[in-house]
Amino acid sequence: MTRRTEWPAGPAEPGDGPEFAGGPTDGSAYEPGTGRGARSGRRSRGGADAGAGAGFGEGAGRRARSGTRSSGSPSSSRAERGEPRDQRDRGEPRDPVEQARNICLRLLTGTPRTRKQLADALRKREIPDEAAEEVLARFEDVGLIDDAAFAGAWVESRHHGRGLARRALVRELRTKGVDSSVIDEAVGRLDADQEEETARELVARKLRSTRGLDRDKRLRRLAGMLARKGYGEGMALRVVRQALEEEGEDTEGLDEPF
């Protein structure tokens, strides 16, 4: 039969601290509710001090983990591997092709761009021309760069959304580096009748705000609005004159260019 050891209920002796963290260390049974157990509970409520002294507890664990992180492991310092500072700060790879690929993907996220826009961005970031050309050609092959699709979508959006005429659309697409033949094809989808109908809609929306002005001032304001959107002088004059006539304005003498 195993003999059970009774723990005395007297005051704790100096040096007993480690026993209270985990019970007796000699393998004998621990009896709950004895005096020593009660004192252990009290010591546990202040256990942060005892644990810190013995090297245990949450604080010690944090210090141990902190020491591990600061010990100079291979993943802790990119500088030791010789990476340039700007690449370490941005977390970018050293391979210029991979850099070019990442830059293009970021720029294409959320909005299409022309090949020239991407090429200009790579040049600004000092990507070597050879690496830039390799990435741009690859993006064209897989359809991530498609200037024809870009131009078609641009014409559709800017004509119906902003009322721009063909001349203004050509000017905008040229600034984005789209090839002239691609521009001609995209803009050619707008026929003259559709363009004039859009001009009439623009004048109709603006006409009310010009009421109360004299005829010539109304003419200049309405025709000027169309001109800024790329409409030719002849079409602008014809559309504005018809709109003024419908309101009862005398349009005699308005055949002359404005």
C-alpha positions in Angstrom: 0.0 0.0 0.0 1.3 3.5 -0.9 1.8 5.7 2.1 0.2 9.1 1.7 2.3 12.0 3.0 0.6 14.6 5.0 1.8 18.2 4.3 2.2 20.3 7.4 0.1 23.5 7.8 2.9 25.5 9.2 4.4 28.7 7.7 6.3 28.3 4.4 10.0 27.9 4.7 12.3 30.2 2.7 13.1 28.7 -0.7 9.7 26.9 -1.1 8.7 29.1 -4.1 9.2 26.7 -7.0 7.0 24.0 -5.3 4.0 26.3 -5.3 4.1 26.6 -9.1 3.7 22.9 -9.8 3.1 21.0 -6.4 5.7 18.8 -4.6 8.7 17.8 -6.6 9.5 14.5 -4.8 6.6 12.6 -6.4 4.5 12.3 -3.2 0.8 12.9 -3.3 -0.6 16.4 -2.9 -3.7 16.8 -0.7 -6.0 19.6 -1.7 -7.3 21.8 1.1 -4.3 21.5 3.3 -2.6 24.6 4.7 0.2 24.4 2.2 -2.3 24.2 -0.7 -4.1 27.4 0.6 -0.8 29.2 0.7 -0.1 28.0 -2.8 -3.3 29.6 -4.0 -2.3 32.9 -2.5 1.2 32.7 -4.0 -0.4 31.9 -7.4 -2.4 35.2 -7.3 0.9 37.0 -7.2 2.5 34.3 -9.4 3.8 36.8 -11.9 6.6 37.7 -9.5 7.4 34.1 -8.6 7.3 32.9 -12.2 9.4 35.8 -13.4 12.0 35.0 -10.8 12.1 31.3 -11.8 12.2 32.0 -15.5 8.5 30.8 -16.2 5.3 32.5 -17.2 4.0 34.6 -20.0 6.5 37.4 -19.7 9.4 35.0 -19.9 7.9 33.4 -23.0 7.6 36.7 -24.7 11.3 37.5 -23.8 12.3 34.1 -25.1 10.5 34.6 -28.4 11.8 38.1 -28.7 15.3 36.8 -28.2 14.7 34.3 -31.0 13.5 36.9 -33.4 16.5 39.2 -32.8 19.0 36.4 -33.0 20.0 37.2 -36.6 18.1 34.3 -38.4 18.5 34.1 -42.2 15.0 35.6 -42.8 15.5 38.6 -40.4 17.8 40.8 -42.5 17.6 41.3 -46.3 20.5 43.7 -46.0 22.8 40.7 -45.1 21.8 39.1 -48.4 22.9 42.1 -50.3 19.5 43.4 -51.6 19.5 47.1 -52.5 17.7 49.3 -50.0 14.9 50.5 -52.3 14.1 46.9 -53.2 14.0 45.9 -49.5 11.7 48.8 -48.7 9.2 47.9 -51.5 9.6 44.2 -51.2 10.2 44.0 -55.0 12.3 41.2 -56.6 15.7 42.1 -58.1 14.9 40.5 -61.5 13.9 43.4 -63.8 11.5 41.2 -65.8 9.7 40.2 -62.6 9.7 43.9 -61.5 8.2 44.9 -64.9 5.6 42.2 -64.7 4.5 43.4 -61.2 4.3 47.0 -62.2 2.1 46.3 -65.2 -0.2 44.0 -63.2 -0.7 46.7 -60.6 -1.4 49.4 -63.2 -3.9 47.1 -65.1 -5.8 46.4 -61.9 -9.2 48.1 -62.2 -8.6 49.9 -65.5 -7.3 49.0 -69.0 -4.3 50.8 -70.3 -2.6 51.1 -73.7 0.8 49.6 -74.4 2.4 53.1 -74.5 1.0 54.0 -71.1 2.6 50.9 -69.6 5.8 51.4 -71.5 6.1 55.0 -70.2 5.4 53.7 -66.6 8.2 51.1 -66.9 10.6 53.7 -68.3 9.8 56.1 -65.5 10.7 53.3 -63.0 14.0 52.7 -64.8 13.2 49.2 -66.0 15.7 48.2 -68.7 14.2 48.4 -72.2 14.9 44.7 -73.0 13.0 43.6 -69.9 10.1 46.0 -70.5 9.8 44.8 -74.1 9.7 41.2 -73.1 6.9 41.8 -70.6 4.9 44.0 -72.8 5.0 41.5 -75.7 4.0 38.7 -73.4 1.0 40.8 -72.1 -0.1 41.5 -75.6 0.1 37.8 -76.5 -2.2 36.8 -73.6 -4.6 39.7 -74.2 -3.8 41.8 -71.1 -2.8 44.6 -73.5 -5.2 45.2 -76.4 -5.1 48.7 -77.8 -7.9 48.0 -80.3 -10.3 46.9 -77.5 -9.1 49.9 -75.4 -9.9 52.3 -78.3 -13.3 50.8 -78.9 -14.3 51.0 -75.3 -13.0 54.5 -75.0 -15.0 55.8 -78.0 -18.2 54.1 -76.7 -17.8 55.5 -73.2 -16.7 59.0 -74.0 -19.2 59.6 -76.8 -22.3 58.4 -74.9 -21.1 59.5 -71.5 -19.6 62.9 -72.4 -21.0 63.5 -75.8 -17.6 63.9 -77.5 -17.5 64.0 -81.2 -15.1 62.1 -83.4 -12.5 64.8 -83.6 -12.2 65.1 -79.8 -12.0 61.3 -79.5 -9.2 61.1 -82.0 -7.2 63.7 -80.1 -7.7 61.9 -76.8 -6.7 58.5 -78.2 -3.5 60.0 -79.7 -2.4 61.3 -76.4 -2.7 57.7 -75.0 -0.4 56.4 -77.7 -2.9 54.4 -79.7 -1.8 53.8 -83.3 -3.5 55.9 -86.0 -5.0 52.9 -87.8 -6.5 51.6 -84.6 -8.0 55.0 -83.9 -9.5 55.3 -87.3 -11.2 52.0 -87.0 -12.6 52.7 -83.5 -13.8 56.2 -84.3 -15.2 55.1 -87.7 -17.9 53.2 -85.8 -19.6 56.5 -85.1 -21.5 57.6 -88.2 -22.4 61.2 -89.0 -26.1 60.7 -88.1 -25.3 59.4 -84.7 -22.9 62.2 -84.0 -25.4 64.9 -85.0 -28.1 63.3 -82.9 -25.8 63.5 -79.9 -25.1 67.1 -80.7 -28.9 67.8 -80.6 -29.2 66.2 -77.3 -26.4 68.3 -75.9 -28.0 71.5 -77.1 -31.4 70.6 -75.8 -30.0 70.1 -72.3 -28.1 73.4 -72.4 -30.8 75.5 -74.1 -32.9 76.3 -71.0 -29.9 77.9 -69.2 -29.5 80.4 -72.1 -33.1 81.7 -72.0 -33.2 85.4 -71.3 -30.0 86.1 -73.2 -29.9 87.8 -76.5 -29.9 85.7 -79.6 -26.2 86.1 -80.6 -25.0 85.4 -77.0 -27.1 82.2 -77.0 -25.6 81.2 -80.3 -22.1 81.7 -79.1 -22.6 79.9 -75.9 -24.3 76.8 -77.4 -22.1 76.6 -80.5 -19.0 77.1 -78.3 -20.1 74.1 -76.1 -20.3 71.9 -79.1 -17.0 73.1 -80.5 -15.2 72.2 -77.2 -16.6 68.7 -77.6 -15.1 68.3 -81.0 -18.1 69.1 -83.3 -17.4 70.9 -86.5 -18.4 74.4 -87.2 -21.0 73.6 -89.8 -22.8 71.0 -87.8 -22.7 73.1 -84.6 -24.3 76.1 -86.4 -27.0 74.0 -88.0 -28.0 72.2 -84.8 -28.0 75.4 -82.7 -30.0 77.3 -85.4 -32.7 74.6 -85.5 -33.0 74.6 -81.7 -33.4 78.4 -81.6 -36.0 78.3 -84.3 -38.0 75.8 -82.3 -38.1 78.3 -79.5 -39.4 81.0 -81.8 -36.1 82.9 -82.2 -35.5 84.8 -85.4 -32.5 83.0 -87.0 -32.1 85.3 -90.0 -28.4 86.0 -90.6 -27.2 83.0 -88.6 -26.0 81.1 -91.8 -22.6 82.8 -91.4 -19.9 80.9 -89.6 -19.7 82.0 -85.9 
